[in-house]
């Protein structure tokens, strides 16, 4: 399908939000940081940049959260 100017602008804005998040998170991920802290930081960046926290999937009438970070059984245990 051919995208309208509005759709291409929205795609560009979404890409800018992702780029901002990936740029910021590079300085945060380091040894000793738990998956839970990383997930919280990613959520903070996304919401601060205007993400509503869910994705709507056209055609399937479903919603899902923007990201999933897998945790160990102990949840916020520091990874080695």
Secondary structure, DSSP 8 states (H G I E B T S, - for coil): ----HHHHHHHHHHHHHHHHHHHHHHTT--TT-BHHHHHHHHHHHHHHTT--SEEEETTTTEEEES-----BTTBS-B--
